[in-house]
Structure formats: C-alpha cells, structure tokens
Amino acid sequence: MTGVEVRVLVPEDWEIWRDIRLRALLDSPDAFGSTYEREVRFTEEVWRSRLEDRDSVSVVALEREAPVAMVGGYPDLPGLLHVVAMWVAPAARGRRLAHAVLGVLETWAGARGLRLHLDVNRANAAARRCYERYGFVPTGESHPLRAGSDQVCERMVLGDPRSGP
C-alpha cells in the first residue's frame, strides 16, 4: 500500500482519532455500540484519555496524512483483546486497509500475549466477510448491538475458538 502509513496513535494524535471516529459513527451507526450524538460532545480531555490508556490501543491508516481507516482494542477477558471501532472510509474500501490496521493491532496484542476477538453486527455481511478473510471464526455467542436495539452482534475470535485464550 504505497502512500499509506499505519500506526498506533498517541495522546497528541487525539484530533486524528476524534475526526475519524466521528466520521465513522455518522457513516456506519449500526456498526458501533456508541453513537455520534454521544461522542460529538466529548472534550479534548476525553479524546486524549482514550489514547493514554497503556492497556488499550488505537490504530489508524493515514493516506496523504488523512485518516482513512481505524481500529481499536482493549483487554476485556483473560488473554483476549477486544477489537472495537473498526472502520474504513467508503472511498478507501476494497484496498485491504482493514487488514492493514488489524495487522498492526494483532502485532500489538501478540507482544502482550493477547489474542483478538470482536463483535460484528449480523446485518453487516461485508464486515463479517472481511473478518473471516482475516482469520476470525464465529464462537456462537451473540448479544444486542446496544441497549434497546433489535440488531444482534455475533462474537468472533481470531483462530480456533476452541483453543482458548
């Protein structure tokens, strides 16, 4: 991917994270557990704090210094990093940017002895195909997208779900 930089964000990158996150929430509201209406009110302090947590990670792909893909992760179960905030800008889709940011996330997690798992909206067939191509497999677990939603998310794990964390 010539001309694309993929990197882990630091607190000084808070504006990059805020801008791509808000774009993602507007573009694909049913892909996230949070909402644009909630996060647009966040202060600089909140955005910075999300990037200061050493146990969590936020990754972005930049093309000509503009953010075009993102993913985040945080440890939530023993041995696992929960993949969240996955999004690729519509104009940049189909160029393997999702795999590029997932690769950096997987490397970060692996250095900490963590495997990846995620939740994908069952109505988002394109995202599910992307994750399957990367190597994620369903676990059979599911839950609502967010409180009060009739949409269902399915848990997937990278690799064999029977092998444990």
C-alpha positions in Angstrom: 0.0 0.0 0.0 2.1 2.8 -1.3 1.4 6.2 0.3 -0.4 4.7 3.3 1.0 4.9 6.9 -0.4 2.6 9.5 0.5 3.4 13.1 -0.5 3.3 16.7 -1.9 6.6 18.0 -0.5 8.5 20.9 -2.3 11.2 23.0 -1.1 14.0 20.8 -3.0 12.4 17.9 -6.4 13.0 19.7 -7.7 15.1 16.9 -7.0 12.4 14.3 -8.8 9.9 16.4 -11.7 12.2 17.1 -12.2 13.1 13.4 -12.1 9.6 12.0 -14.2 8.2 14.9 -17.0 10.8 14.4 -16.9 10.2 10.6 -17.3 6.5 11.2 -20.2 7.0 13.6 -22.0 9.1 11.1 -21.3 6.8 8.2 -22.0 3.5 9.9 -24.1 4.0 13.0 -25.1 0.3 13.2 -21.5 -0.9 13.3 -20.8 0.6 16.8 -22.0 0.3 20.3 -21.8 4.0 20.8 -23.4 6.9 18.9 -22.3 10.1 17.1 -24.7 12.1 19.4 -22.9 10.8 22.5 -19.3 11.2 21.3 -19.6 14.5 19.5 -19.9 16.1 23.0 -16.6 14.6 24.2 -14.0 17.1 25.2 -10.3 17.1 24.2 -9.6 15.6 27.6 -11.9 12.6 26.9 -10.3 12.0 23.5 -6.8 12.3 24.9 -7.6 9.9 27.8 -8.7 7.3 25.3 -5.3 7.3 23.8 -3.4 7.5 27.1 -4.5 4.1 28.4 -1.5 1.8 28.1 -3.7 -1.3 28.2 -5.7 -0.2 25.1 -4.6 0.6 21.6 -5.9 2.8 18.7 -4.6 2.2 15.2 -5.1 4.4 12.2 -4.2 4.3 8.5 -3.3 7.6 7.0 -3.2 8.4 3.3 -1.6 11.7 2.4 -1.9 12.4 6.2 -5.7 12.0 6.1 -7.2 9.2 8.3 -8.9 6.6 6.1 -9.1 3.5 8.4 -9.2 2.8 12.1 -9.4 0.1 14.7 -9.0 0.0 18.5 -8.7 -2.6 21.1 -8.8 -3.2 24.9 -8.4 -6.2 27.1 -11.7 -7.4 28.4 -11.4 -11.1 29.0 -8.3 -13.1 30.2 -5.9 -13.5 27.3 -8.1 -11.5 24.9 -8.0 -8.1 23.3 -11.5 -6.9 22.2 -11.4 -5.4 18.7 -13.5 -2.2 18.5 -14.0 0.9 16.4 -13.2 -0.9 13.1 -14.0 1.3 10.1 -12.7 2.1 6.7 -13.7 5.3 4.8 -16.1 4.4 1.9 -13.7 5.8 -0.7 -10.9 3.7 0.7 -12.7 0.3 0.9 -11.6 -2.7 -1.1 -7.9 -1.9 -0.7 -7.1 -4.1 2.3 -6.8 -1.2 4.7 -8.9 -3.2 7.2 -6.4 -5.9 7.1 -3.5 -3.4 7.4 -4.9 -1.9 10.6 -5.9 -5.3 12.0 -2.3 -6.5 11.4 -0.8 -3.7 13.5 -3.4 -4.4 16.2 -2.6 -8.1 16.1 1.1 -7.4 16.4 0.5 -5.1 19.4 -1.7 -7.7 21.1 0.7 -10.5 20.4 3.5 -8.6 22.1 1.3 -8.6 25.2 0.3 -12.3 24.9 -3.3 -11.5 23.8 -5.5 -12.9 21.1 -8.1 -10.9 19.2 -11.8 -11.2 19.5 -14.7 -8.9 18.3 -18.4 -8.5 17.9 -19.9 -7.9 14.4 -23.4 -6.9 13.5 -25.1 -9.9 11.8 -26.6 -7.4 9.4 -23.2 -6.3 8.2 -22.2 -9.0 5.8 -19.3 -7.1 4.3 -17.6 -6.7 7.7 -18.2 -10.3 8.6 -16.6 -11.4 5.2 -13.6 -9.1 5.9 -13.1 -10.6 9.4 -13.4 -14.2 8.1 -10.8 -13.5 5.4 -8.5 -12.2 8.1 -9.0 -15.5 10.0 -11.7 -14.7 12.5 -14.2 -17.5 13.2 -17.6 -17.3 15.0 -17.9 -18.5 18.6 -21.7 -18.9 18.6 -22.1 -16.1 21.2 -24.4 -13.2 20.4 -25.8 -10.1 22.1 -27.8 -6.9 21.2 -25.8 -4.2 19.4 -26.6 -1.8 22.2 -29.3 -1.4 24.9 -32.7 -1.2 23.3 -31.5 -2.3 19.9 -33.1 -5.2 18.0 -29.9 -5.7 16.0 -27.7 -8.6 17.0 -23.9 -8.8 17.2 -22.0 -12.1 16.9 -18.7 -12.8 18.7 -15.8 -13.9 16.6 -12.2 -14.8 17.6 -9.0 -14.9 15.6 -8.1 -18.5 15.1 -9.8 -21.6 16.5 -12.3 -20.5 19.2 -11.9 -23.9 21.0 -8.2 -23.3 21.6 -8.9 -20.7 24.4 -7.0 -17.5 25.1 
